[in-house]
Amino acid sequence: MIVKLLSTSLAQGGLFLSGAKLEPATQWTPLLIPTVPKTKNTLQGRKEISKLMLADEIERVWSVRPEAVKLYAYQKPDAPHRTWLALFTKSLKPGFRVFDESGIFSIFKKQTPFEFYKRCNGHHSSKFYSRAPSCENCGSTMHTQDVCIAATRCRNCGGPHRSDSRKFLARPTRHGALTKEQLKVYRQAGDRKFQAAVRVRAALEKASEMEALIGNSENGNPVPEVNETVAGSIEYWCTTKQVQNKISLFNKSTERSYVVILFI
């Protein structure tokens, strides 16, 4: 619908009949200017450096006026220096300063985030790729996903999710990868979540075993002997987002049966 309206408006304007051409995209050359002072002493007193003042200073030093000048990223209001980004229409050689106290001009290169490789299920640069292939389900390098019977676990943070899941909060961003200290904290949190998921899985398996035992006792079938570690008082805490279930298994020595109590 949008394409149809656009073509209709262009036809009504006569652009197709007039032979008008679209302006080609401009290839900008961005240069980064670090540590530019926030203020400058002038004859009228101390003034804050504006876009016009910076453009005039660049033209004075380099004899080339930039097409546009803007602040780069977030700047703290109380910081004594700022980082600017100057855009030129032609490639220039960096290596000069402005106001005799700024940092040296450098060509701005946008940082690309680390890519995710399904072969090793890791986030890393493409320059060094020597990791062994790993399982997509549990992250093990000893087998593939087709024969995996282990619990789902992230190879990067150790959480109870796949390595390519969006739940992995420690994945690198466009600002770069996390530090070792930050990744250590994420891995500790992921390991706690994984251990909680393992306890939930074990509790459900024990509950299904108890239900089978109760069903056999009600049908008059002989109840198999149960390991002593299961008898007594065993508590499993199942942690989810909104529900917390406490599963207690009590051994009744007189009736030799087990009762499963769920508190929701």
C-alpha positions as CSV (number, residue, x, y, z in Angstrom):
1,M,0.0,0.0,0.0
2,I,2.8,2.4,0.9
3,V,4.7,1.5,-2.4
4,K,1.5,2.1,-4.4
5,L,0.9,5.5,-2.8
6,L,4.6,6.5,-3.2
7,S,4.6,5.6,-6.9
8,T,1.3,7.5,-7.4
9,S,2.6,10.6,-5.8
10,L,5.8,10.5,-7.8
11,A,3.8,10.1,-11.0
12,Q,1.5,13.0,-10.2
13,G,4.5,15.2,-9.5
14,G,5.9,14.5,-12.9
15,L,9.3,13.2,-11.7
16,F,9.3,10.3,-14.1
17,L,8.5,12.6,-17.0
18,S,11.0,15.3,-16.1
19,G,14.0,12.9,-15.9
20,A,14.9,13.8,-12.4
21,K,17.6,11.7,-10.7
22,L,18.0,10.8,-7.1
23,E,20.9,12.2,-5.3
24,P,23.6,9.6,-4.7
25,A,24.5,8.7,-1.2
26,T,27.4,10.7,0.3
27,Q,30.4,8.8,1.5
28,W,31.2,10.4,4.8
29,T,34.7,10.2,6.4
30,P,34.2,10.4,10.2
31,L,37.0,11.6,12.4
32,L,37.0,11.4,16.1
33,I,38.3,14.3,18.2
34,P,39.0,13.2,21.8
35,T,39.5,15.4,24.9
36,V,38.3,18.7,23.4
37,P,38.1,21.3,26.3
38,K,34.6,22.2,27.2
39,T,35.3,26.0,27.5
40,K,37.8,28.4,26.0
41,N,39.2,31.8,27.0
42,T,38.2,34.6,24.7
43,L,38.3,38.4,24.7
44,Q,34.7,38.4,26.0
45,G,35.6,35.9,28.8
46,R,35.4,32.2,29.1
47,K,32.9,30.7,26.7
48,E,31.7,27.2,26.0
49,I,33.0,25.6,22.8
50,S,30.1,25.2,20.3
51,K,29.8,23.4,17.0
52,L,30.5,26.6,15.0
53,M,33.7,27.4,17.1
54,L,35.0,23.9,16.6
55,A,34.3,23.9,12.8
56,D,36.1,27.3,12.5
57,E,39.1,25.9,14.5
58,I,39.3,22.8,12.3
59,E,39.2,24.9,9.2
60,R,42.0,27.1,10.6
61,V,44.2,24.2,11.5
62,W,43.6,22.0,8.5
63,S,42.2,24.4,5.8
64,V,39.3,22.1,5.3
65,R,35.9,22.8,6.8
66,P,33.9,19.7,8.0
67,E,30.4,19.2,6.7
68,A,29.0,18.5,10.1
69,V,30.2,18.4,13.7
70,K,28.4,16.7,16.6
71,L,29.1,15.3,20.1
72,Y,30.0,11.7,20.2
73,A,28.0,9.4,22.5
74,Y,27.0,10.5,26.0
75,Q,28.9,13.3,27.6
76,K,28.8,14.1,31.3
77,P,27.6,17.6,32.0
78,D,30.3,18.3,34.6
79,A,33.2,16.8,32.5
80,P,36.0,19.2,31.7
81,H,36.5,17.6,28.2
82,R,34.3,16.3,25.5
83,T,34.6,14.0,22.5
84,W,33.4,15.3,19.1
85,L,32.8,13.6,15.8
86,A,33.6,15.6,12.6
87,L,32.3,14.4,9.2
88,F,34.1,15.2,5.9
89,T,33.2,14.5,2.3
90,K,36.7,13.2,1.4
91,S,39.2,11.0,3.1
92,L,41.7,13.0,5.1
93,K,44.9,12.0,6.9
94,P,44.5,12.3,10.7
95,G,47.1,13.5,13.1
96,F,46.4,17.1,14.3
97,R,44.9,18.8,17.3
98,V,42.5,21.7,17.9
99,F,42.8,24.5,20.5
100,D,46.4,23.2,21.1
101,E,45.2,20.8,23.9
102,S,42.8,18.3,22.4
103,G,43.7,14.7,21.5
104,I,44.9,13.7,18.1
105,F,42.3,13.2,15.4
106,S,41.7,9.6,14.5
107,I,39.5,7.8,11.9
108,F,36.3,6.6,13.6
109,K,35.8,2.9,13.2
110,K,32.5,1.5,14.4
111,Q,32.9,-1.5,16.7
112,T,31.3,-4.7,15.5
113,P,29.9,-7.1,18.1
114,F,31.3,-10.5,18.5
115,E,29.5,-13.1,16.4
116,F,27.9,-16.2,17.6
117,Y,29.3,-19.4,16.1
118,K,27.0,-22.5,16.2
119,R,30.0,-24.8,15.8
120,C,31.4,-24.0,19.3
121,N,28.3,-22.2,20.7
122,G,30.5,-19.3,21.7
123,H,30.7,-15.5,21.2
124,H,34.2,-14.5,20.0
125,S,36.0,-12.8,17.2
126,S,36.4,-14.4,13.8
127,K,40.2,-13.9,13.8
128,F,40.9,-16.7,16.2
129,Y,38.7,-19.8,15.7
130,S,40.3,-22.8,17.3
131,R,37.5,-24.0,19.6
132,A,36.3,-27.6,19.5
133,P,32.7,-28.2,18.4
134,S,30.2,-28.6,21.3
135,C,26.7,-29.9,21.9
136,E,24.0,-27.3,21.3
137,N,22.0,-28.6,24.2
138,C,24.4,-29.0,27.1
139,G,27.7,-27.5,25.7
140,S,29.7,-30.6,26.0
141,T,32.6,-31.3,23.6
142,M,32.3,-35.1,24.0
143,H,29.1,-35.6,21.9
144,T,26.6,-33.9,19.6
145,Q,23.1,-32.8,20.1
146,D,21.6,-36.0,18.4
147,V,22.8,-38.3,21.2
148,C,22.6,-35.8,24.1
149,I,20.6,-37.0,27.1
150,A,21.9,-34.4,29.6
151,A,20.0,-31.4,31.0
152,T,20.0,-28.2,29.0
153,R,22.8,-25.9,30.0
154,C,24.4,-22.8,28.5
155,R,28.1,-23.2,27.7
156,N,28.8,-19.5,28.3
157,C,27.1,-18.7,31.6
158,G,26.0,-22.2,32.9
159,G,22.3,-21.3,33.0
160,P,19.5,-23.7,32.4
161,H,19.0,-22.7,28.7
162,R,20.6,-23.3,25.4
163,S,23.8,-21.5,24.4
164,D,22.0,-19.6,21.5
165,S,19.1,-18.5,23.7
166,R,18.3,-14.8,24.2
167,K,18.1,-15.5,27.9
168,F,21.9,-15.4,28.0
169,L,22.3,-11.9,29.5
170,A,26.1,-12.0,29.4
171,R,26.4,-12.1,25.6
172,P,28.6,-9.4,24.1
173,T,27.0,-6.2,22.8
174,R,28.1,-3.6,20.3
175,H,30.1,-1.9,23.2
176,G,32.3,-5.0,23.5
177,A,32.5,-8.1,25.6
178,L,32.2,-8.3,29.4
179,T,35.2,-8.3,31.7
180,K,36.3,-11.4,33.5
181,E,34.9,-10.2,36.8
182,Q,31.5,-9.4,35.2
183,L,31.4,-12.8,33.4
184,K,32.3,-14.5,36.7
185,V,29.2,-13.0,38.4
186,Y,26.9,-14.0,35.5
187,R,28.3,-17.6,35.6
188,Q,27.7,-17.9,39.4
189,A,24.1,-16.7,38.9
190,G,23.7,-19.1,36.0
191,D,25.1,-22.0,38.0
192,R,22.6,-21.3,40.8
193,K,19.7,-21.3,38.3
194,F,20.9,-24.6,36.8
195,Q,21.3,-26.3,40.2
196,A,17.7,-25.1,41.0
197,A,16.5,-26.6,37.8
198,V,18.2,-29.9,38.5
199,R,16.6,-30.0,42.0
200,V,13.2,-29.4,40.4
201,R,13.8,-32.2,37.9
202,A,14.9,-34.6,40.7
203,A,11.9,-33.7,42.8
204,L,9.5,-34.4,39.9
205,E,11.1,-37.8,39.3
206,K,10.8,-38.7,43.0
207,A,7.2,-37.6,43.0
208,S,6.4,-39.8,40.0
209,E,8.1,-42.7,41.7
210,M,6.0,-42.2,44.8
211,E,2.8,-42.0,42.8
212,A,3.7,-45.3,41.2
213,L,4.4,-46.8,44.6
214,I,1.0,-45.6,46.0
215,G,-0.8,-46.9,42.9
216,N,0.8,-50.3,43.3
217,S,-0.1,-50.4,47.0
218,E,-3.8,-49.5,46.2
219,N,-4.0,-52.2,43.6
220,G,-2.7,-54.8,45.9
221,N,0.6,-55.3,44.1
222,P,3.7,-55.9,46.1
223,V,5.6,-52.6,46.9
224,P,9.3,-52.8,46.0
225,E,11.8,-52.0,48.6
226,V,12.9,-48.3,48.7
227,N,16.3,-47.1,49.4
228,E,16.8,-45.8,52.9
229,T,18.0,-42.5,51.7
230,V,14.5,-41.8,50.2
231,A,12.8,-42.7,53.5
232,G,12.5,-40.3,56.3
233,S,12.0,-36.6,55.7
234,I,13.2,-35.3,52.4
235,E,12.4,-31.8,51.2
236,Y,12.7,-30.4,47.7
237,W,12.2,-26.7,47.0
238,C,11.0,-26.1,43.5
239,T,11.7,-22.5,42.5
240,T,9.9,-21.0,39.5
241,K,9.0,-17.4,38.6
242,Q,5.8,-17.2,40.6
243,V,5.2,-20.6,42.3
244,Q,7.2,-22.2,45.1
245,N,6.3,-25.9,45.8
246,K,7.5,-27.8,48.8
247,I,7.6,-31.5,48.2
248,S,8.0,-33.6,51.4
249,L,8.2,-37.3,51.4
250,F,7.3,-39.0,54.8
251,N,7.9,-42.6,55.6
252,K,5.1,-44.3,57.5
253,S,6.7,-47.3,59.1
254,T,3.3,-48.9,60.0
255,E,1.8,-48.9,56.6
256,R,5.1,-48.8,54.6
257,S,3.7,-46.3,52.2
258,Y,4.7,-42.8,51.2
259,V,2.6,-39.6,51.0
260,V,3.5,-36.8,48.6
261,I,2.3,-33.4,49.9
262,L,2.4,-30.3,47.6
263,F,2.1,-26.8,49.1
264,I,1.2,-24.2,46.5
